[in-house]
């Protein structure tokens, strides 16, 4: 169990390399997708509007990932299950830290879990440009398409995303594409979306955990009284 949890926490580090890979892939002007439409007056990161929800997500920021898993958000906390439901991970969108919790151990990493993207793709100080890109029906939802560019002096290249925002879900994106200008850009589909308050017990985690294996420390046992993975709430989407 400890080895499994350690492997999951190490996966948190994949978010940073994926950004570096994106910079390489977008380094040539010929590989980028130009934004030809005029920017809209809309400001702010679109996903900040969805503070409470649960959904089934298919895919991730990683190329070729087509796995299906749950995602829950309550305020600044995002919960993703680990493989086979043996553990779970909580990413704090304010600090961009992740806590991996199992029945036997708790680990802490200073990076967001890669499955928390694109909710964790924004950083303080990033400039957000939103461009209307038309309309399309996706999975039965009439969607407004929006191209979103995140830029910062700290980024080698801007992060480019495309959102298909479902009109019947208050604009929640049922499809997100990471626009890297490659043959097969990563795509996430969200289905069985439930907007509204989530079970707060899903987001409880120990306040003191050992650092991830990369720091050279061993995982600790879960703090006394720490919650184990709770069953899905009544309003959780079903497969």
C-alpha positions as CSV (number, residue, x, y, z in Angstrom):
1,X,0.0,0.0,0.0
2,X,2.8,2.4,0.9
3,X,4.5,1.8,-2.5
4,X,1.3,2.4,-4.3
5,X,0.7,5.7,-2.5
6,X,4.3,6.7,-3.1
7,X,3.8,6.1,-6.8
8,X,0.7,8.2,-6.9
9,X,2.4,11.1,-5.1
10,X,5.3,11.0,-7.5
11,X,2.7,11.4,-10.3
12,X,2.0,14.8,-9.0
13,X,5.3,15.9,-10.4
14,X,4.1,15.2,-13.9
15,X,2.3,18.5,-14.0
16,X,5.5,20.5,-14.1
17,X,7.2,18.4,-16.8
18,X,4.1,18.5,-18.9
19,X,4.4,22.3,-18.9
20,X,8.0,22.1,-20.0
21,X,7.0,19.7,-22.7
22,X,4.3,22.1,-23.8
23,X,6.9,24.9,-24.1
24,X,9.1,22.8,-26.3
25,X,6.1,21.8,-28.5
26,X,4.9,25.4,-28.8
27,X,8.4,26.8,-29.3
28,X,8.1,27.1,-33.1
29,X,5.7,29.8,-34.3
30,X,4.5,27.3,-37.0
31,X,3.2,24.9,-34.4
32,X,0.9,27.3,-32.5
33,X,-2.8,27.8,-33.3
34,X,-3.4,31.5,-34.0
35,X,-6.3,33.2,-32.3
36,X,-8.0,35.1,-35.1
37,X,-11.1,36.2,-33.3
38,X,-11.2,39.5,-31.3
39,X,-11.0,39.1,-27.5
40,X,-14.2,39.3,-25.7
41,X,-14.9,41.7,-22.8
42,X,-15.1,38.7,-20.4
43,X,-12.3,38.5,-17.9
44,X,-11.1,36.1,-15.2
45,X,-10.4,32.4,-15.4
46,X,-13.6,30.6,-16.5
47,X,-13.2,27.7,-14.1
48,X,-13.1,30.0,-11.0
49,X,-16.9,30.2,-11.3
50,X,-17.3,26.5,-10.4
51,X,-16.5,26.3,-6.7
52,X,-18.8,23.3,-5.9
53,X,-19.3,20.4,-8.2
54,X,-18.7,16.7,-8.9
55,X,-18.3,15.0,-12.2
56,X,-16.8,12.0,-14.1
57,X,-13.7,13.0,-16.0
58,X,-12.4,11.1,-19.0
59,X,-8.8,11.9,-19.9
60,X,-6.3,14.3,-18.4
61,X,-3.5,16.8,-19.2
62,X,-1.3,13.8,-20.2
63,X,-1.2,12.8,-23.8
64,X,-3.0,9.6,-24.7
65,X,-4.7,9.3,-21.3
66,X,-8.3,8.1,-21.7
67,X,-8.9,6.8,-18.2
68,X,-12.2,7.6,-16.4
69,X,-12.3,8.8,-12.8
70,X,-14.3,11.0,-10.5
71,X,-13.4,14.6,-9.6
72,X,-14.9,16.7,-6.8
73,X,-14.4,20.4,-5.9
74,X,-15.3,22.3,-2.8
75,X,-13.9,25.8,-2.6
76,X,-10.2,25.6,-3.1
77,X,-10.0,21.9,-2.6
78,X,-10.1,19.3,-5.5
79,X,-10.3,15.6,-4.8
80,X,-9.3,12.9,-7.2
81,X,-9.3,9.1,-6.4
82,X,-6.2,7.0,-6.8
83,X,-6.1,3.9,-9.0
84,X,-8.6,1.2,-8.1
85,X,-10.1,3.5,-5.3
86,X,-7.4,2.4,-2.8
87,X,-6.5,6.0,-1.9
88,X,-7.3,9.6,-2.8
89,X,-5.6,12.9,-3.4
90,X,-6.5,16.4,-2.3
91,X,-5.1,19.3,-4.2
92,X,-5.3,22.8,-2.6
93,X,-5.8,25.2,-5.4
94,X,-4.6,28.1,-3.3
95,X,-1.2,26.6,-2.3
96,X,-1.0,24.2,-5.2
97,X,0.0,21.4,-2.8
98,X,-1.3,17.8,-2.8
99,X,-2.0,15.4,0.0
100,X,-2.2,11.7,-0.8
101,X,-4.1,9.7,1.8
102,X,-4.6,6.0,2.3
103,X,-5.7,3.9,5.3
104,X,-2.1,3.5,6.3
105,X,-0.2,6.6,5.2
106,X,-0.3,10.3,4.3
107,X,2.1,12.0,2.0
108,X,2.5,15.6,1.0
109,X,3.8,17.1,-2.3
110,X,4.4,20.7,-3.3
111,X,2.9,20.2,-6.7
112,X,-0.7,19.9,-7.8
113,X,-1.9,16.4,-8.9
114,X,-2.0,16.3,-12.7
115,X,-5.6,15.2,-12.7
116,X,-6.6,18.5,-11.0
117,X,-5.7,20.4,-14.2
118,X,-7.1,22.5,-15.8
119,X,-8.5,23.8,-12.4
120,X,-5.0,24.0,-11.1
121,X,-3.5,25.5,-14.3
122,X,-4.0,29.1,-13.2
123,X,-1.5,30.8,-11.0
124,X,-1.5,34.2,-9.1
125,X,-0.4,36.9,-11.5
126,X,-1.3,35.1,-14.7
127,X,-2.9,37.2,-17.4
128,X,-6.1,35.6,-18.8
129,X,-7.3,36.3,-22.3
130,X,-10.7,34.8,-23.3
131,X,-11.7,34.7,-27.0
132,X,-15.1,33.5,-28.3
133,X,-14.6,30.7,-30.9
134,X,-18.1,29.8,-31.9
135,X,-20.7,27.3,-30.8
136,X,-21.0,23.5,-31.0
137,X,-23.0,20.6,-29.5
138,X,-20.9,18.2,-27.4
139,X,-22.4,15.1,-25.8
140,X,-25.9,16.5,-26.2
141,X,-25.0,19.9,-24.7
142,X,-25.2,23.1,-26.6
143,X,-21.9,24.7,-25.9
144,X,-20.2,28.1,-26.4
145,X,-16.6,27.6,-27.4
146,X,-14.0,29.8,-25.8
147,X,-10.2,29.9,-26.3
148,X,-8.4,30.8,-23.1
149,X,-4.7,31.9,-23.0
150,X,-2.8,32.1,-19.7
151,X,0.4,34.1,-19.9
152,X,3.1,35.2,-17.4
153,X,6.7,36.2,-17.4
154,X,7.3,33.0,-15.5
155,X,6.1,30.8,-18.3
156,X,8.3,30.0,-21.3
157,X,5.3,29.9,-23.5
158,X,1.6,30.8,-22.8
159,X,-0.8,28.0,-21.8
160,X,-3.6,27.7,-24.4
161,X,-6.9,26.0,-23.6
162,X,-10.1,25.6,-25.4
163,X,-13.4,25.2,-23.4
164,X,-16.7,23.9,-24.6
165,X,-19.0,25.6,-22.1
166,X,-22.4,23.9,-21.7
167,X,-25.3,26.4,-21.7
168,X,-27.5,24.0,-19.7
169,X,-24.8,23.6,-17.0
170,X,-24.2,27.4,-16.4
171,X,-21.2,27.3,-18.6
172,X,-19.4,24.4,-17.1
173,X,-17.0,23.0,-19.7
174,X,-18.0,19.5,-20.8
175,X,-14.9,19.3,-22.9
176,X,-11.4,20.9,-22.5
177,X,-8.6,20.8,-25.0
178,X,-5.0,21.6,-24.1
179,X,-3.9,23.4,-27.3
180,X,-0.3,22.5,-27.8
181,X,-0.2,22.4,-31.6
182,X,0.7,18.7,-31.8
183,X,-1.0,15.9,-33.7
184,X,-3.1,14.8,-30.8
185,X,-3.7,17.5,-28.1
186,X,-4.8,16.2,-24.7
187,X,-8.6,16.4,-24.2
188,X,-10.7,16.0,-21.1
189,X,-14.4,15.2,-21.2
190,X,-16.6,15.9,-18.2
191,X,-19.9,14.0,-17.8
192,X,-22.6,13.5,-15.2
193,X,-21.8,16.9,-13.9
194,X,-23.5,17.8,-10.6
195,X,-23.3,21.5,-9.6
196,X,-23.8,22.4,-6.0
197,X,-22.4,21.8,-2.5
198,X,-20.4,18.6,-1.9
199,X,-20.1,16.3,1.1
200,X,-17.5,18.1,3.3
201,X,-16.2,14.8,4.6
202,X,-14.7,14.1,1.2
203,X,-12.2,16.9,1.7
204,X,-10.8,16.1,5.1
205,X,-7.1,15.2,5.2
206,X,-4.4,15.2,7.9
207,X,-2.7,18.6,8.5
208,X,0.6,16.9,9.0
209,X,2.0,14.5,6.4
210,X,5.5,13.4,5.5
211,X,7.0,14.8,2.3
212,X,6.8,12.8,-0.9
213,X,9.7,10.2,-1.5
214,X,11.6,12.7,-3.6
215,X,12.6,14.5,-0.5
216,X,14.2,11.4,0.9
217,X,11.8,10.9,3.8
218,X,9.6,8.0,4.5
219,X,5.8,8.3,4.6
220,X,4.1,8.6,7.9
221,X,1.1,6.8,9.3
222,X,-2.1,8.7,8.9
223,X,-2.6,11.1,11.8
224,X,-4.9,9.8,14.5
225,X,-8.5,10.5,13.7
226,X,-7.8,11.2,10.1
227,X,-10.7,10.3,7.8
228,X,-10.4,7.4,5.4
229,X,-11.8,7.7,2.0
230,X,-15.5,8.4,2.4
231,X,-18.2,6.8,0.2
232,X,-19.6,9.0,-2.6
233,X,-22.3,11.4,-1.5
234,X,-25.9,11.0,-2.5
235,X,-25.5,13.7,-5.3
236,X,-22.3,12.1,-6.7
237,X,-22.6,11.4,-10.4
238,X,-22.8,7.7,-11.3
239,X,-21.1,6.0,-14.2
